[in-house]
Amino acid sequence: MRKLAGVSLALMLAALAVLAAEERPDEAMLWKIRQEATSRSQILQTLHVLTDVYGPRLTGSPNLKAAGEWAVQQMTSWGLKNGRLEPWEFGYAGWTNERVTAHLLSPVKDALVVEVLAWTPGTTGVARGQAVQITLPVRPNATDLTTFLDGIKSTIKGKIVLVGPHQSVPVIFNPAALRREDADVVGLLNTPPAQTPFAAAPPRSDDPQRPLTNAQIQERLNQFLLANGALVRINDAGRDHGQIRAFDNATRDVTKAPPTVVMRNEDYGRISRLLADKRQVELEFEIVNRSYPEGRTSYNAVAEIPGTDKADEVVMLGGHLDSWHAATGATDNAIGCSVMMEAVRILTAIGAKPRRTIRVALWSGEEQGLLGSRAYVREHFGTFEDPKPEYAKLSAYFNMDSGTGRVRGLTAFGPSTTADVLREATASFKDLGMLGATTTRSRGTGGTDSTNFNAAGLPGINTMLDPIQYQTYTWHTNLDTYERIVEDDVKKAAIVIAGTVYHLAMRDEPLPRFSKDEMPRSPAPPPAPATSGTAAPTTRSN
């Protein structure tokens, strides 16, 4: 028995030694990656073009398609192959805002700060009118809302309507941290992945006394404002220091909403107080928007570094190229795309010859519900339950979509051995702030594009970043511009991604996956994107 135990121990140690040898990164290549990334970086130029030249990049807009075409051309010039735009059906006309001006005319003259809500119409020339403010009932059912709207019908025609009370935004005395403490990162990475419960079926919606959802309220309110001649609808941004988050008319049909703007909280509050003081307030707007029917087809931008002896296997990396329209989409998510583009540029510049093909993909439609990457996964890979031929050939997908901070850790869909491989692959980057990896068992979608890979049972890997000012100031706001980029952070991120992707492309084996018996159960699939004017589900993603 002692001899058998000794043999078993020896075999186990030998296996661990082989594993350790395989996971030992190529330090010579990592040194070349660092040198290229620090001495000849092009990441700021890439960011400049994506933000200053092509921003904003709303899904379906000419700017987004032009940005994808430029990215493919640029990566081709770096030596990548098979550059292309892959189409998928968005199902809605594209939309852009070309011009907006807003002014307070009386009782005092001043300029106002607003952003236009996407997929809403413009004004017919200059719209001038008296301001009125309405406050909807709380959690109304259909009868309550109809009664309220009937009661104010006579006050709406020819007016500019402020919807909702002024939101009080308190002064914050303790600012949010810009960096993650190392101990906090290690704690997060060492926390066992939570078991994701399945959502219960929603309650029946045919009860007339059941409160309406917010989407139902907004749709009925917009119909009311249109039918009764409101000139412009104004929403309160409800955020401090002039931040504005302007999303969309959820129907994405410009005929189903009035001209709509989101006004900075400070201006909305001023007008609200003037009205409360029984003063007449006159406002003026000029809004020029344009629709693009060709935007019904959107595109993912794709290019590759061809592999050698394992060329039919693929390591992917990417981020979403689309953005909201209030700013130029720097931290959300030109940074993620630029880091991934820089990572493959670095590898081509140093003459890397990966065994597996390295494929970069820049997604569209992320902000409307992760639609572009969902279409790509469905077309190329299928799911664990219904795989396509390429399904077994994907080693991993790396995703970046959380702002301008350093990469501090990785979260991968897979068994614990997946994290073990990634920890070894990134061990050399501790000096850059990279502290390890963890895993998740969740196949739910939401948040960012890597979850579409997870939902299919594929090893999606998302990056954990320092927060900097992402959630507090730049995420989906009018402040998301080139100026919010931290140069040192994005250069370090490109080093980490290039080195880790290269390592996975060179391993003998693909990144570990769940076995058939280990694979978490798949949640109900999300609805396919609409191909007509009907509304698709909207995800407020990264």
C-alpha positions as CSV (number, residue, x, y, z in Angstrom):
1,M,0.0,0.0,0.0
2,R,2.9,2.3,0.8
3,K,4.4,1.6,-2.5
4,L,1.1,2.3,-4.3
5,A,0.7,5.6,-2.4
6,G,4.2,6.6,-3.3
7,V,3.6,5.8,-7.0
8,S,0.3,7.8,-7.0
9,L,2.0,10.7,-5.3
10,A,4.8,10.6,-7.9
11,L,2.4,10.5,-10.8
12,M,0.4,13.4,-9.3
13,L,3.5,15.5,-8.9
14,A,4.7,14.7,-12.4
15,A,1.3,15.7,-13.8
16,L,1.5,19.0,-11.8
17,A,5.0,19.6,-13.1
18,V,3.8,19.1,-16.7
19,L,0.9,21.5,-16.1
20,A,3.2,24.1,-14.5
21,A,5.5,23.8,-17.5
22,E,2.7,24.3,-19.9
23,E,1.3,27.3,-18.0
24,R,4.7,29.0,-17.7
25,P,4.4,32.1,-20.0
26,D,7.0,32.8,-22.6
27,E,8.9,35.6,-20.8
28,A,10.8,36.6,-23.9
29,M,7.6,37.3,-25.7
30,L,6.2,39.1,-22.7
31,W,9.2,41.4,-22.7
32,K,8.7,42.1,-26.4
33,I,5.0,42.9,-25.8
34,R,6.0,45.3,-23.0
35,Q,8.6,47.0,-25.1
36,E,6.3,47.5,-28.1
37,A,3.4,48.7,-25.9
38,T,5.4,51.3,-24.1
39,S,7.8,52.5,-26.8
40,R,5.6,52.5,-29.9
41,S,2.0,52.6,-28.6
42,Q,-0.7,53.7,-31.0
43,I,-3.6,53.3,-28.6
44,L,-4.2,57.1,-28.1
45,Q,-4.3,57.6,-31.8
46,T,-6.9,54.8,-32.1
47,L,-8.9,56.3,-29.3
48,H,-8.7,59.8,-30.9
49,V,-10.1,58.5,-34.2
50,L,-12.9,56.4,-32.7
51,T,-14.1,59.2,-30.4
52,D,-13.2,62.5,-32.1
53,V,-13.7,61.5,-35.7
54,Y,-16.5,58.8,-35.4
55,G,-18.1,59.5,-32.1
56,P,-20.9,59.2,-31.1
57,R,-21.6,55.7,-32.5
58,L,-25.2,54.9,-32.0
59,T,-26.3,51.5,-33.4
60,G,-27.7,51.9,-36.9
61,S,-26.1,55.3,-37.4
62,P,-23.6,56.1,-40.2
63,N,-21.0,57.0,-37.6
64,L,-21.0,53.4,-36.3
65,K,-20.7,51.8,-39.7
66,A,-17.9,54.2,-40.6
67,A,-16.0,53.5,-37.4
68,G,-16.2,49.7,-38.1
69,E,-15.0,50.2,-41.7
70,W,-12.1,52.3,-40.4
71,A,-11.2,49.7,-37.7
72,V,-11.1,46.9,-40.3
73,Q,-8.9,49.0,-42.6
74,Q,-6.6,50.0,-39.8
75,M,-6.2,46.4,-38.5
76,T,-5.6,45.2,-42.1
77,S,-2.8,47.8,-42.4
78,W,-1.2,46.3,-39.3
79,G,-1.1,42.9,-40.9
80,L,-4.3,41.3,-39.7
81,K,-6.1,39.1,-42.2
82,N,-9.8,38.4,-43.2
83,G,-10.9,41.9,-42.1
84,R,-14.6,42.3,-42.7
85,L,-17.9,43.7,-41.5
86,E,-20.3,40.9,-40.6
87,P,-24.0,42.0,-40.9
88,W,-26.8,41.2,-38.6
89,E,-30.4,42.4,-38.6
90,F,-31.0,45.2,-36.1
91,G,-34.6,45.8,-37.4
92,Y,-34.8,49.5,-36.7
93,A,-33.9,52.6,-38.8
94,G,-30.8,54.3,-37.6
95,W,-31.0,57.7,-35.9
96,T,-28.8,60.7,-35.3
97,N,-29.3,64.1,-33.7
98,E,-27.7,66.8,-36.0
99,R,-28.6,69.9,-34.0
100,V,-30.2,71.0,-30.8
101,T,-30.6,74.4,-29.2
102,A,-32.5,75.2,-26.1
103,H,-33.2,78.5,-24.5
104,L,-35.1,80.1,-21.6
105,L,-36.8,83.2,-23.1
106,S,-38.7,84.5,-20.1
107,P,-38.8,85.6,-17.3
108,V,-35.1,85.8,-18.0
109,K,-33.0,84.9,-21.1
110,D,-30.4,82.0,-20.8
111,A,-29.1,79.0,-22.7
112,L,-30.2,75.6,-21.4
113,V,-28.2,72.3,-21.5
114,V,-30.0,69.3,-22.9
115,E,-29.4,66.1,-24.8
116,V,-32.0,64.6,-27.2
117,L,-33.6,61.3,-26.5
118,A,-32.6,58.8,-29.3
119,W,-35.3,57.7,-31.7
120,T,-37.5,60.7,-31.1
121,P,-38.5,63.3,-33.8
122,G,-37.2,66.8,-34.2
123,T,-39.2,69.9,-33.9
124,T,-40.8,71.5,-36.9
125,G,-38.5,74.5,-37.1
126,V,-38.2,76.5,-34.0
127,A,-40.6,75.6,-31.3
128,R,-41.6,78.3,-28.7
129,G,-44.1,77.8,-26.0
130,Q,-45.1,78.2,-22.4
131,A,-43.7,75.6,-20.0
132,V,-46.0,73.4,-17.9
133,Q,-45.0,70.7,-15.4
134,I,-46.9,67.5,-14.8
135,T,-46.3,64.9,-12.0
136,L,-47.7,61.4,-12.8
137,P,-49.4,59.4,-10.1
138,V,-47.3,56.8,-8.3
139,R,-47.6,53.2,-9.6
140,P,-50.8,53.9,-11.5
141,N,-52.9,51.2,-13.1
142,A,-54.4,51.8,-16.5
143,T,-57.6,53.4,-15.1
144,D,-55.6,55.7,-12.8
145,L,-53.3,56.9,-15.6
146,T,-56.2,57.5,-18.0
147,T,-58.1,59.5,-15.4
148,F,-55.0,61.7,-14.6
149,L,-54.2,62.3,-18.3
150,D,-57.9,63.2,-19.1
151,G,-57.7,65.8,-16.3
152,I,-54.7,67.7,-17.8
153,K,-55.7,67.3,-21.5
154,S,-56.7,71.0,-21.8
155,T,-53.4,72.2,-20.5
156,I,-51.1,70.5,-23.0
157,K,-51.7,71.9,-26.5
158,G,-48.9,74.1,-27.7
159,K,-46.9,73.7,-24.5
160,I,-43.5,72.5,-23.6
161,V,-44.0,69.8,-21.0
162,L,-41.7,69.0,-18.1
163,V,-42.5,65.5,-17.0
164,G,-42.0,64.7,-13.3
165,P,-40.9,66.7,-10.3
166,H,-37.4,68.2,-10.0
167,Q,-35.2,65.4,-8.6
168,S,-33.2,66.5,-5.6
169,V,-29.5,65.4,-6.0
170,P,-27.7,65.7,-2.7
171,V,-24.1,67.1,-2.4
172,I,-21.7,64.2,-2.0
173,F,-19.1,64.8,0.7
174,N,-17.2,61.5,0.4
175,P,-16.1,61.0,-3.2
176,A,-15.9,57.5,-4.7
177,A,-12.6,55.7,-4.8
178,L,-10.7,55.9,-8.1
179,R,-8.6,52.8,-7.5
180,R,-9.4,49.3,-6.1
181,E,-7.4,48.3,-3.1
182,D,-5.3,45.2,-3.8
183,A,-6.9,43.4,-0.8
184,D,-10.4,44.2,-2.1
185,V,-9.5,42.8,-5.5
186,V,-8.0,39.6,-4.0
187,G,-11.1,39.2,-1.8
188,L,-13.4,39.4,-4.9
189,L,-11.3,37.0,-6.8
190,N,-11.2,34.5,-4.0
191,T,-15.0,34.6,-3.3
192,P,-16.6,31.4,-4.6
193,P,-19.0,32.0,-7.5
194,A,-22.6,32.4,-6.5
195,Q,-25.3,30.0,-7.7
196,T,-27.6,32.1,-9.9
197,P,-31.2,31.4,-9.1
198,F,-33.7,31.1,-11.9
199,A,-36.2,33.9,-12.1
200,A,-39.8,33.1,-11.4
201,A,-42.4,33.6,-14.1
202,P,-43.7,37.1,-14.1
203,P,-47.2,37.7,-12.7
204,R,-50.1,37.8,-15.1
205,S,-50.5,41.2,-16.8
206,D,-54.3,41.0,-17.6
207,D,-55.4,42.3,-14.2
208,P,-56.8,45.8,-14.8
209,Q,-55.9,46.8,-11.2
210,R,-52.3,45.7,-11.6
211,P,-49.9,48.7,-11.7
212,L,-48.5,49.5,-15.2
213,T,-44.8,49.0,-15.8
214,N,-42.7,52.1,-16.4
215,A,-42.4,51.2,-20.1
216,Q,-46.2,51.0,-20.4
217,I,-46.6,54.4,-18.6
218,Q,-44.1,56.1,-20.9
219,E,-45.6,54.6,-24.0
220,R,-49.1,55.8,-23.0
221,L,-47.8,59.2,-21.9
222,N,-46.0,59.7,-25.2
223,Q,-49.2,58.8,-27.1
224,F,-51.1,61.4,-25.0
225,L,-48.6,64.2,-25.6
226,L,-48.6,63.5,-29.3
227,A,-52.4,63.4,-29.6
228,N,-52.8,66.6,-27.6
229,G,-50.3,68.8,-29.3
230,A,-47.4,69.1,-26.9
231,L,-44.4,70.8,-28.6
232,V,-41.5,69.2,-26.7
233,R,-41.2,66.8,-23.8
234,I,-38.5,67.5,-21.2
235,N,-37.1,64.9,-18.7
236,D,-34.9,65.7,-15.7
237,A,-31.4,64.2,-15.9
238,G,-31.4,63.8,-12.2
239,R,-27.6,63.8,-11.8
240,D,-25.1,66.2,-10.4
241,H,-22.5,68.6,-12.1
242,G,-24.4,68.8,-15.4
243,Q,-24.3,65.0,-16.2
244,I,-27.0,63.9,-18.6
245,R,-27.8,60.3,-19.5
246,A,-30.0,60.3,-22.6
247,F,-31.1,56.8,-23.7
248,D,-34.0,56.2,-26.1
249,N,-37.6,56.1,-26.9
250,A,-38.1,52.4,-26.2
251,T,-40.2,51.7,-29.2
252,R,-37.4,53.1,-31.5
253,D,-40.1,54.5,-33.7
254,V,-40.0,58.2,-34.1
255,T,-43.7,58.4,-34.9
256,K,-44.6,57.2,-31.4
257,A,-43.0,59.9,-29.3
258,P,-42.9,63.7,-29.2
259,P,-39.6,65.6,-29.6
260,T,-37.9,64.7,-26.3
261,V,-34.9,66.0,-24.5
262,V,-33.2,65.2,-21.2
263,M,-32.2,68.4,-19.4
264,R,-29.5,68.8,-16.9
265,N,-30.8,68.7,-13.3
266,E,-29.6,72.3,-12.6
267,D,-31.6,73.8,-15.4
268,Y,-34.7,71.6,-14.8
269,G,-34.7,72.7,-11.2
270,R,-34.5,76.3,-12.1
271,I,-37.5,76.1,-14.4
272,S,-39.4,74.0,-11.9
273,R,-38.9,76.5,-9.2
274,L,-40.0,79.4,-11.4
275,L,-43.2,77.5,-12.2
276,A,-43.8,76.8,-8.5
277,D,-43.4,80.5,-7.9
278,K,-46.4,81.1,-10.3
279,R,-44.2,82.7,-13.0
280,Q,-44.8,82.2,-16.6
281,V,-41.9,80.5,-18.3
282,E,-41.3,80.6,-22.0
283,L,-38.9,78.2,-23.7
284,E,-37.5,77.8,-27.2
285,F,-36.2,74.6,-28.8
286,E,-34.8,73.7,-32.2
287,I,-34.1,70.0,-32.7
288,V,-32.9,68.5,-36.0
289,N,-32.9,64.7,-36.0
290,R,-32.4,62.3,-39.0
291,S,-33.5,58.7,-39.5
292,Y,-31.5,56.2,-41.7
293,P,-33.5,53.2,-43.0
294,E,-30.3,51.4,-44.0
295,G,-29.5,51.2,-40.3
296,R,-31.9,48.2,-40.0
297,T,-28.8,46.2,-40.9
298,S,-25.9,46.6,-38.5
299,Y,-22.4,45.2,-38.5
300,N,-19.7,43.6,-36.3
301,A,-16.1,44.4,-37.3
302,V,-13.9,41.4,-37.4
303,A,-10.2,40.7,-38.2
304,E,-7.7,37.9,-37.5
305,I,-4.1,37.0,-36.9
306,P,-4.0,33.5,-38.6
307,G,-2.8,30.6,-36.5
308,T,-0.3,28.0,-37.5
309,D,-0.6,24.3,-36.5
310,K,-3.9,24.9,-34.7
311,A,-5.3,27.6,-37.0
312,D,-8.8,26.1,-37.0
313,E,-9.0,26.8,-33.3
314,V,-9.7,30.4,-32.2
315,V,-9.0,32.8,-29.3
316,M,-11.2,35.8,-29.5
317,L,-11.0,39.3,-27.9
318,G,-13.3,42.2,-28.3
319,G,-15.5,45.0,-27.0
320,H,-18.5,46.9,-28.2
321,L,-18.0,49.7,-30.7
322,D,-21.4,51.2,-30.4
323,S,-22.1,54.0,-27.9
324,W,-24.9,56.2,-26.7
325,H,-25.2,59.5,-28.4
326,A,-24.8,62.2,-25.7
327,A,-21.0,62.1,-25.9
328,T,-18.3,60.5,-28.0
329,G,-18.3,57.1,-26.2
330,A,-14.7,57.1,-24.9
331,T,-14.8,55.0,-21.8
332,D,-17.9,53.2,-23.0
333,N,-16.5,51.7,-25.0
334,A,-13.9,53.1,-27.4
335,I,-11.4,52.2,-24.7
336,G,-12.3,48.5,-24.8
337,C,-12.1,48.4,-28.6
338,S,-8.9,50.3,-28.7
339,V,-7.2,48.1,-26.1
340,M,-8.2,45.0,-28.1
341,M,-7.0,46.6,-31.3
342,E,-3.7,47.6,-29.7
343,A,-3.2,44.1,-28.3
344,V,-3.4,42.6,-31.8
345,R,-1.3,45.4,-33.2
346,I,1.4,44.6,-30.7
347,L,1.4,40.9,-31.5
348,T,1.7,41.6,-35.3
349,A,4.4,44.2,-34.7
350,I,6.6,41.8,-32.7
351,G,6.1,39.0,-35.3
352,A,4.1,36.7,-33.1
353,K,3.1,33.4,-34.8
354,P,0.3,32.1,-32.6
355,R,-0.6,28.4,-32.9
356,R,-4.3,29.3,-32.7
357,T,-6.0,32.0,-34.8
358,I,-6.5,35.2,-32.8
359,R,-9.7,36.9,-33.8
360,V,-10.8,40.4,-32.7
361,A,-14.4,41.4,-32.9
362,L,-15.9,44.9,-32.3
363,W,-19.6,44.5,-31.6
364,S,-22.6,46.7,-32.4
365,G,-25.9,46.8,-30.7
366,E,-24.5,46.2,-27.2
367,E,-26.3,49.2,-25.7
368,Q,-29.6,48.0,-27.1
369,G,-29.4,44.6,-25.4
370,L,-26.1,42.9,-26.4
371,L,-27.6,42.3,-29.8
372,G,-24.5,42.2,-32.1
373,S,-22.5,39.7,-30.1
374,R,-25.7,37.6,-29.5
375,A,-26.2,37.4,-33.3
376,Y,-22.5,36.4,-33.8
377,V,-22.6,33.7,-31.2
378,R,-25.9,32.3,-32.6
379,E,-24.5,32.4,-36.2
380,H,-21.0,31.0,-35.5
381,F,-21.2,28.8,-32.4
382,G,-24.8,27.9,-31.4
383,T,-25.1,26.7,-27.9
384,F,-23.9,23.8,-25.7
385,E,-27.3,22.2,-26.2
386,D,-27.3,22.8,-29.9
387,P,-23.7,23.4,-31.1
388,K,-22.5,24.4,-34.5
389,P,-19.2,23.0,-36.0
390,E,-17.2,26.1,-34.7
391,Y,-18.5,25.6,-31.1
392,A,-15.7,23.2,-30.1
393,K,-13.0,25.3,-31.8
394,L,-13.4,28.4,-29.6
395,S,-10.8,28.4,-26.8
396,A,-11.9,31.7,-25.1
397,Y,-13.4,35.1,-25.6
398,F,-11.8,38.1,-23.8
399,N,-14.0,41.2,-23.2
400,M,-13.3,44.7,-22.0
401,D,-16.1,47.2,-21.2
402,S,-15.9,49.0,-17.9
403,G,-14.0,52.2,-18.4
404,T,-10.4,53.5,-18.3
405,G,-8.9,51.7,-15.2
406,R,-6.2,49.1,-15.0
407,V,-7.1,45.5,-15.5
408,R,-7.1,44.1,-12.0
409,G,-8.6,40.6,-12.5
410,L,-10.4,38.3,-14.9
411,T,-13.8,36.6,-14.5
412,A,-14.3,33.5,-16.7
413,F,-17.2,31.2,-17.3
414,G,-15.9,27.7,-16.5
415,P,-14.6,25.3,-13.8
416,S,-12.0,26.2,-11.2
417,T,-9.2,25.0,-13.5
418,T,-10.1,27.8,-16.0
419,A,-9.1,30.3,-13.3
420,D,-6.0,28.3,-12.5
421,V,-4.8,28.6,-16.1
422,L,-5.6,32.3,-16.3
423,R,-3.8,33.0,-13.0
424,E,-0.6,31.4,-14.3
425,A,-0.9,33.2,-17.6
426,T,-1.2,36.6,-15.9
427,A,1.2,36.0,-13.0
428,S,3.9,38.2,-14.7
429,F,1.6,41.2,-14.7
430,K,1.3,41.8,-11.0
431,D,3.4,44.9,-11.3
432,L,0.8,46.3,-13.7
433,G,-2.0,45.8,-11.1
434,M,-3.2,42.4,-12.4
435,L,-4.0,40.2,-9.4
436,G,-5.6,37.0,-10.6
437,A,-8.7,35.3,-11.9
438,T,-12.0,33.8,-10.8
439,T,-14.8,31.9,-12.4
440,T,-18.6,32.2,-12.7
441,R,-21.2,29.5,-13.3
442,S,-23.9,32.0,-14.5
443,R,-25.4,31.5,-18.0
444,G,-27.6,34.6,-17.6
445,T,-27.0,37.5,-20.0
446,G,-26.8,41.2,-19.2
447,G,-24.2,43.8,-18.5
448,T,-21.8,43.1,-21.3
449,D,-21.0,41.0,-24.4
450,S,-19.0,38.2,-22.7
451,T,-22.3,37.0,-21.1
452,N,-23.6,36.0,-24.5
453,F,-20.7,33.5,-24.7
454,N,-21.4,32.4,-21.2
455,A,-25.0,31.8,-22.0
456,A,-24.0,29.6,-24.9
457,G,-21.8,27.6,-22.5
458,L,-18.6,29.1,-23.9
459,P,-15.7,30.5,-21.9
460,G,-16.4,34.2,-21.9
461,I,-13.8,36.2,-19.9
462,N,-14.6,39.7,-18.6
463,T,-12.1,42.1,-17.2
464,M,-12.3,43.7,-13.8
465,L,-11.0,47.3,-13.9
466,D,-10.3,50.1,-11.5
467,P,-13.5,52.2,-11.4
468,I,-11.9,55.7,-11.9
469,Q,-15.0,57.8,-12.7
470,Y,-16.9,55.3,-14.7
471,Q,-20.0,54.7,-12.7
472,T,-20.0,58.1,-11.1
473,Y,-19.4,60.4,-14.2
474,T,-18.8,58.9,-17.6
475,W,-21.0,55.8,-18.0
476,H,-23.7,56.6,-20.5
477,T,-23.3,60.4,-19.9
478,N,-22.5,63.5,-21.9
479,L,-19.1,63.5,-20.1
480,D,-17.8,60.4,-21.8
481,T,-15.1,61.9,-23.9
482,Y,-11.4,61.5,-24.8
483,E,-10.5,63.7,-21.9
484,R,-11.5,61.0,-19.4
485,I,-8.9,58.5,-20.7
486,V,-6.1,57.5,-18.3
487,E,-3.2,56.9,-20.7
488,D,-1.0,54.8,-18.4
489,D,-4.0,52.5,-17.6
490,V,-5.0,51.7,-21.2
491,K,-1.4,51.0,-22.2
492,K,-1.1,48.6,-19.3
493,A,-4.4,47.0,-20.2
494,A,-3.2,46.3,-23.7
495,I,-0.1,44.6,-22.3
496,V,-2.1,42.3,-20.1
497,I,-4.6,41.4,-22.8
498,A,-1.9,40.8,-25.5
499,G,0.2,38.6,-23.2
500,T,-2.7,36.6,-21.9
501,V,-4.3,36.1,-25.4
502,Y,-1.0,35.0,-26.8
503,H,-0.5,32.5,-24.0
504,L,-3.9,30.9,-24.6
505,A,-3.2,30.8,-28.4
506,M,0.1,28.8,-27.7
507,R,-1.1,26.2,-25.2
508,D,-1.3,22.6,-26.2
509,E,-4.9,22.4,-24.9
510,P,-7.7,24.9,-25.1
511,L,-8.9,26.7,-22.0
512,P,-10.8,24.2,-19.7
513,R,-14.5,24.1,-20.0
514,F,-17.3,22.6,-18.0
515,S,-17.9,18.9,-18.9
516,K,-21.3,17.7,-20.0
517,D,-22.2,16.7,-16.4
518,E,-20.9,20.0,-14.9
519,M,-22.5,22.4,-17.4
520,P,-24.9,24.7,-15.6
521,R,-28.5,24.6,-16.8
522,S,-29.3,27.2,-19.5
523,P,-31.9,29.9,-18.6
524,A,-34.7,30.6,-21.0
525,P,-33.2,32.1,-24.2
526,P,-33.9,35.8,-24.7
527,P,-36.1,36.8,-27.6
528,A,-34.4,37.2,-31.0
529,P,-34.0,40.9,-32.1
530,A,-37.0,42.3,-33.8
531,T,-37.0,42.7,-37.6
532,S,-39.8,45.2,-37.8
533,G,-41.0,48.2,-35.8
534,T,-41.8,46.2,-32.7
535,A,-39.8,46.9,-29.6
536,A,-37.0,44.6,-28.6
537,P,-36.0,44.3,-25.0
538,T,-33.5,46.9,-23.9
539,T,-30.5,46.2,-21.7
540,R,-28.8,49.1,-19.9
541,S,-25.5,47.6,-20.4
542,N,-21.9,48.7,-19.9
